[in-house]
Amino acid sequence: MRHWVCVLFCVLLAACASQPPARAPDHLFDDTLFAPPSERIDAAEVFALSDEMKAYLRTEIAGQLRSNGKHRGLAEALYQRGQLKIEYDSVTTRNASQAFAARAGNCLSLVILTAAFAKELDLQVHYQSAFLEETWSRSGNLYLRSGHVNITLGGRFSDGRAYGSSSPLTIDFLPQQEIIGLRTRSISERTVLAMYMNNRSAEALVRGQLNDAYWWAREATLQDPDFASSYNTLGVIYLRRGNLLQAEKALAHVLGREPANTRAMVNLAQVLQAQHRNAEAEALTQRAARLEPTPPFHYFNLGMDAMRRDDFRTARDLFAREVARAGYYHEFHFWLGVASFRLGEMDQATKHLKLALDNSTTRGDKDIYAAKLDWLTSKQRHH
């Protein structure tokens, strides 16, 4: 495992203001630093239906749409009856046609897929950002925060009453028990587009494709200039490119809008430190620490330090603290399992490897954990 030298935060699927957007500040962009993107970036393609999707509406589910009503028939065809057998996949944010072709996507991809079909059927579409506990993941020294969105088809609720051409039907891809009493806020389609672009930027950044990351983030700010997360992503991209002046501008823009944004503070502190402005960097770091004394991955990183010292008992206890506050994240369970194994606690090791497998969100991670679990189970049988 790598030791974290810097901590770069990029935010996926955060909510935004609902007021009409202002223009994205031109001084935050420097196109001359980046080569053209490797693929076309076009907002019009996000909700576009492929020929296969149109045929699916005309033939395969036409009867369900007629008998059950368009919005309920669509929901049942896509998700309740399992006809498409769509698999959750957190690796790539896909547009509507890509999610349909792959039969896979994250929650934003599935919202976009549903909206594309609904719009083709002339249904009302409304988007919501959900207030959920933050979820985090990482790739190398890039930490990613994920939010959650869902979609309502048909009429909307106002003062407890439905209005519109049909009763509203909210489609959410979380388990039913997790959405009971879920608080949401309405967001616009321009915000959904900005979320999509920002996700694609973050995914390119994870792959080290800085040129693509820049153009996706730039487009996110143009789709919704009020969506602050895209400026944070832009600042991280400039920092990785080594353009510290532009990175500072982008991150200062975030803090100008959201003075308590600890992600932007940590990123800006990295920029200032790289400019040898150590006193300013330390002041920002301390301010972020006061606002967030135990940031995401705090106990995990301390646990990894303990693993490198072969202090497995300390590592186990630290990983357990991270699991206690973020049990959804597979890597925490995996390393808790590893530490338990090194201590000879085979039952605990098996338990947390199973939980790592259950909580993984990509096919690659599932395959890795399944293989390790098989190895551990085999080892236990032979002892």
Buried (B, 14 or more C-beta within 10 A) or exposed (E): EEEBEBBBBBBBBBBBBEEEBEEBEEEBBBEEBBEEBEEEBEBEEBBBBBEEBEEBBEEEBEEBBEEBBBBBBBBBBBBEEEBBEBEEBBBBBBBBBBBBEBEBBBBBBBBBBBBBBBBBBEBBBBBBBBEBEEBBBBBEEBBBBBBBBBBBBBBBBEEEEEEBEBBBBBBBBEEEEEBEEBEBEEBBBBBBBBBBBBBBBBBBBBEEBBBBBBBBBBBBBBBBBBBBBBBBBBBBBBBBBEBBEBBBBBBBBBBEEBEEBBBBBBBBBBBBBBBEBEEBBEBBBEBBBEEBEEBBBBBBBBBBBBBEEEBBEBBBBBBBBBBEEBEBBBBBBBBBBBBBBBBEBBEBBBBBBBBBBEBBBBEEBBEBBBEBBEEBEEEEEEE
